[in-house]
């Protein structure tokens, strides 16, 4: 149950075109054990520059991330993210855990003591779950404001010495490791026992932070024979800073307007949850009832639960996208209609039309009803910044454009399955938006239901946000890339 090697890699950015290994921690005793266990099937760890290049290629974060690689992208390959198999000239390095956070790639190679056998189920390898918990702790440690990241990176070696000495993970909680590093004093009443996993106790004002983030993924096509698809899901994150060692919290997930509420399905909860209500509909009016959750929170920020909603009545944005191609010219018209159930206040709302399989765009003549239209630097994406509000009377916006392509310029070779499909009239536009203090399902935290045992005064902070993740509108004159 040990870790062979751990890396922190800074991903390429617009300023730095190449990746940079910020930390590389090798555990010689574990590596010697891996060599003994592996025998003639032992695969050594490559030098850091080669490992960084192969890792970025494997997780599609490198310069060739849009290219199709059969060994990585073939449907025959078994996908077990965040567990990866790294292919080298000497053999495969497995199991390798990779997490991405902001501009960093967190990776660790776990020890499989039975590596001389055929690859086994991940659940039968204890070091995988421990390695994952270690990377989550490192990610939590680095989840600080940008001006504090450099300081935390300098503290990482000491952090790993405390969390995983000699490669054996003994503490996967970032808060408790940081408490040990700073020798935080602990004062407890005589009748309370100190938990081994919680060596640090919060001192100061008690507070609870609960935030709901809801996402929508949709595919639309203004054709009778093609059905629109939609998927709504979300998560509730929590951070509880409470005095004392053990506290129980009760919270209700209710709905802002029960008449338009969408029931929550498939509620998946954190291991710290002691009890949670199942989905209940009122027999009298068939309206969703609040979901009651009781839990004992850990010290760090965590995801309290995940949920999905399959009974969405109406899409938040109904779109119609028409594109016709005439030699080196495209005629485009887009119409977006905002649902009256949506909050008409966006943090951002932008529509993008990617044209990766066409020649570069030479110029655009556009006429949006509101907002501005611009070209991406590579002249491959037409971006329409709609603004933060739709017109109050019509709740709809439109845009027409004439796009001229560069004559004589060859089409760029398609590098993905989606690009290969998007040829001619097969095209789509994608909508990106974020709405604060709103969820489409109506899901919200009932602040009056929040209780703490033992009872104490606390400050409660709640928040909601609604985001699009993959919101496509296909050209009504072409075909849509869907699975029936």
N, C-alpha and C positions, 0 to 999 in steps of 0.2 A: 504494500500500500504506500508506494513512494513515487516521487517525481524525479525523472532523469534529468530534465533540462527545462528551463523557463526563459522566455524572451518577452521583452517589451519593445515593439517596433513602431516607429513613427511613420505613418502612411505618407505617400507623396502628396504634395500640395502644389498650388500654383506658384509659390515661391521656391519650394524645394522639389525638384522633379523626381528625385530618387528617394527611396525609403532609407530610414536610418535606424540602426539597432541601438536603442537607448539603454537597455539592460540585458545582459546575458548571464544567467546563473546556472552553472554546471555543478552537479553533485557527484563527485568521483566515486564515493562508496556505492551509490545506487547504480552508477554506470558499470562498475565492476560486477555487481550482482546481475545486471542485465546481460553482461557478457557470459557469465557462468550459466545463467538460465537459458540463454539463446543458443549456446553452442555454436555449431557451424552456420546457424541461421541468424546469428547476431548481425545487426546493421548499425554501424557507427553513426554518430551525429556529425553532420558536415560543419565546416567553418561557418561562422555567423553570416558573412555576405551571401554565400550560396544558400543557406537556410532561409534568409530573408527573401531572396529572389523566388525560391520555390514556394514559400508560404504565400506570398502575394499572388503568384500565379494560381495556386490551388484554390484560394478563396476569392478569386476574381477581383483583386484590388490593385493589380499591377497594370502596366501600360497595355498589355494584351488582354485585358479583362473582357472585351467585347468579341474576341475571336472564339470560334468554336474549337474546343479541344476534346477530341473523342474520349480520351481516358477520363476526363473530368465531367463532361457535359452529356455523355451518352446516357440514354434512358436505361441502359443495362446496368449502370452503376448504382449501387445502393447508397442513398443519401441518408446520412445519420448526423446531420448538423446538430450541435457544433463539434462533432467528432469527425476528424478528417484522416485520410491516409495520404502520407507524403511519399511520392515515388521518387527514388534516387537511382543512380546507376548501380549502386551496390545492393539495392533492395528497398522494401517499403518500411517507413517509420510509422508505427501504429500502436496504440491509439493516441492521436494528437488532438488536443482540445484548443479551439481558437475562438476567441470572443473579440468583437470589435466595439470600441467605445470612443466616440468622437474621432479624433485623429490618431488613435492608438490601436494597435493590434496586440492583444494579450494571448500568448500561446504557451502551452506546456506539454511536454511529452511524458506520458505516464509509463510506469513500469508494469509490464505484463509478465508475470513470473512463468507463465506457460506459453511463452511466445514461440516455442519450438513446435507447438501444435497449430492446427488450423484456427483461423480467427474465430473467436467465440462471441457469445452474446455479451453486450456491454454490461448488462446487469450482473454478470458473473465476474467482473473485474473491479474490485473495490477501489483501486486507485483512480478510476475514472470519476466517480462521484466526489472523491476527495480533491482531485485536481480541479474539478469544476468549481467546488466551493472555494478553493484557494484563489482562482482567477476572479470569481465574483467578489471576494474580499479585496483583491487588488483594484478591481474596477471601482468598488465603493470608495476606496482610499483616494483614487484619482478623480472622483466626482466632486470637484471643488471649482471655484471661480478660476478663470484662465490665469489670473495673476499669481495664484497659489500653486499652479501645477508644477512649476520648476522646483519649488521647495519640496513638494511631495515626492518628486522623482529622486531627489537627493536622499530622502528618508527611506526609499524602497529597500535597499540592502538590509537595513536594520529591521524593517518591517518583515522581510522574508526570514531573517534569522529567528524572529520571534514566532512567526506563523508556521514555518516549515523548516525547523532546524535539521540539517543533514538530509533534506529532501523528504522527510516524513511530516505530513500535514498534521498539526495538533490543534490548530485553532483557525476556523474558517469565518470568524466574525471580525470584520474590520474594526468595529468600535471597541471590542475587548482587546484586540492586539494593540491599538493605539493607546488604550488605557494602561496596558502593561509597559509600553515604551516610555510613557511619561510618568510612570510611578504615581498614578493618580490615587490620592488617599481615599480610603473607604471607611465610612462610619455607619454602622448599622445598629438598630435596636437589638437588644439581647434575644427577643423572641423571633427574629428573622434570620434565616440561614442564607449564606452567600452561595449563589449558583456558580459552578465552575465555568460555565460558558458566559457569565456576565460579571467579570471582575470589576468593572467600573460602574459606579452608580451616579446617575444624574443629580447634580446639585443646582438648585435654582428654581425658577418658576416652571411649573408644569405646563406642557403644551402638546397638542395633537394636531397634526397636519394630514388632511385627507384630500386626495385629488383624483378625479375621474377623467381618464382620457379615452375617448371613444373614436373609433376609426370606421371608415366605410370604403369598401372596394366594390366597384360597379363596372358593368360593361353594357353600353346602350348601342342600338342600331335602329334607325327609323325605317324598319322594314317589317312587314306583317309576318313573314315566315321566320323571323329571328326574335327570340324572346330576350328581354332585358334580364340581366343577372345582377344580384346585389348581395353583399355580405357585410353585416355590421357586427363589430366586436369591440370590446373595451377592457380596461383594467382599472383597478383601484389601488393606488399607492398610499402608503401610510408611513409616517414617522412620529413616534410617540416618545417624548422626553418627559418622563415621570419620575418623581422621587420614590425611593423604595426599590425593593428587589423584584417583587412579583405583583403585577397589577393585571386585572382583567378588564377588558373594554367591550362594551356592547354598542353596536351601531346598526341602524336600519338603512338599507338602500331602498328608497321609495321613488316615486315618480312625480315630476313637477305638475303635470296636468294629467290626471288619471283618464280623462275621456280620450285623449290622443296618445296614451302611453303604449309602449311596446313591451310585452313581457320579456324577461331575461331568461335565456336558456343556457344549459350547460355551464353552470357556475362551478368553477374550479378554484379551490381555496388553498392558501398557504398552510404548511404543516402546523403553524402556531395557532390555527383556528380550532377552537374547542367544540363549537357547534355552529351549524348554519341551516337556515330553513330551506326546504325544497321549494320548487316553483309551485305557487298556489294561485288559482283563479277563483274569484268570488262566484259562488253558485248563483247568486241573485243577479248580478249585472255583468258577469264574466270579465271583470276588470282585474288587472294584476295587483297583487297585494305586496306590501314591503317585504324585502328579504332581510331577515334578522341574523346578524353574525356576531358571535362572541369569540374573543381571541385574547391571547396573552402575548403582547408584542415583543419582538427582540429589540435590541438597542439601536440598530441601524435602520435606514430607510429600506422598506421591502414592499413587494407587491402582495397586497392582501388577497386579491382574487382576480380572476379573469372571467369574462362572460361573453356570450354571443346573443344575437337577436335575429331570428329567422322570419318573424312575422311583420316585417316593415311594410306599411301600406303604400307609401309614396316615396319616390326618389327625392332627395333634397334639391337637386338641380336636374331638370329635364333638358336634354340638348339635342339639337338637330345640326348635323354637319354635312354639307354638300361640297364636293370637290370634283371638278371636271378638268381633264388634261387636254390641252390642244398644242401639240408639238412641244415647244419650250416655254409654254405659258400655262399657268394654273388659275382657274377661276374658283374662288373659295367663298362660301357664305356659312356663317355660324349663327345659331340662335340659342340662347340660354334662357330658360324660364325658372324662376325661383319658386319653390313650394311655399304656400302660405303658412305651412307648419314650421318653416325655418326662420331663425332669427336673422333679420336683415342688417347684420353688422359683422363684417369680416375683419380679421387681422390682416389677411391677404386673400386675394382671389385672382388667379392667373390661369389662362388657357394657353397651352403650347401645342403647336402642330409640328411634329418632327418629320423631316423629309430626308432620312438617312440614305435611302436607296436612289435618290435623284441627284442630278448635278447641283452644284452650289447655286444659291439664290443670288442673282445679280442685283435686283431691286424689287421693291414692293410698293404698290399703290393701294392703301387701305383706307376704309371709311368705317371706323367703329362708332356705335351710338354713344359710347362713353369710354373713357380710359385711353391708353396709348398702345401702339403696336411697335415692336422692335424686333431686330434680328439678332441671333446669337453670334458670338465672335467667329465661329466656324461656318456661318452662313448656311446652317442646316436646320435651324429651328426658328419658326415664326412664333413669337411670344406676345400675347395680348394681356396686358395688365388691366383688369376690369375695374379695380378700385375696391373700396370697402363697403359700398352700399349699392343695391339695385334701385332703380326708380320706384318710388313708393306707389305710384298709380298702376303701373303695368307689371312690375316685378320681373321685367324681361330686358335683355340687352341683345344686340346683334352686331355683327361685324362682317363686312364684305371686303375682299381683297383680290387684287390681280398680282400674281407672283410670276416674275420673269426669271427663268433659269439661264445660267451661263451657256451660251451657244458653243458647241465644239468641245465642251468639257465632258469627259467620260463619267459615267455613273460610278460611284464608289462601290466596291465589292461588298455585298452584304456580309456582315460578320455574325449575325445571330439569326435564330429561326424566325423571330418576329420581323426583322429587316428583310429577310428573304421573302416573306409573305407580302410585305408592304411594297408591292410593285404596281405601277399603273394607278388604277383607281382604288386599289386596296390601301387605305390610309385611315388614320385615326387622329383625333386630338385628345389631349389629356388635360383634366382640370385639377388644379392644386388650390386647396383652400383650408382655412382654419378659422373657427368661430369659438370665441371664449364665452364662458359662463353659459354653455348650452350643450345638450346632448340630444341626438335625434330620437332616442328611445324615451327621453324624459327622465332617465336615471339620474338621481341626485342623492346626496347624503342628507338625511333628516337630522339637522343639528339638534333638535329637541330630544332625539332618541339616544344621543351619545351619553353613556354612563360609564363611570369608573368605579371599580371595587378593588381596594377600599376607597371610600368616597374622599375626594379632594378637589380643590379648586383648580381649574385649568383653562387655558386659552385654546379655543378651537378655531382652526383655519381650514376652510374648505374651498375647493375650486373645481371647475369643469372645463373641458375643451373638446372640440369636435374637429377631426382632421380627415382629409382624403388621403388614401395611400396609393390606389391604382384605379383612377376614375377615368375610364376611356369612353369616347363617343366615336363610333366607326362611321366612315363615309357611307351615306345612303346609296351612292351609285356604285359601290364596290361590295366586297365580301368582308365578313367579320371573322376574326380568328377566335373561334369558340369551339367548345367540346359539347356535343349533344349527349 
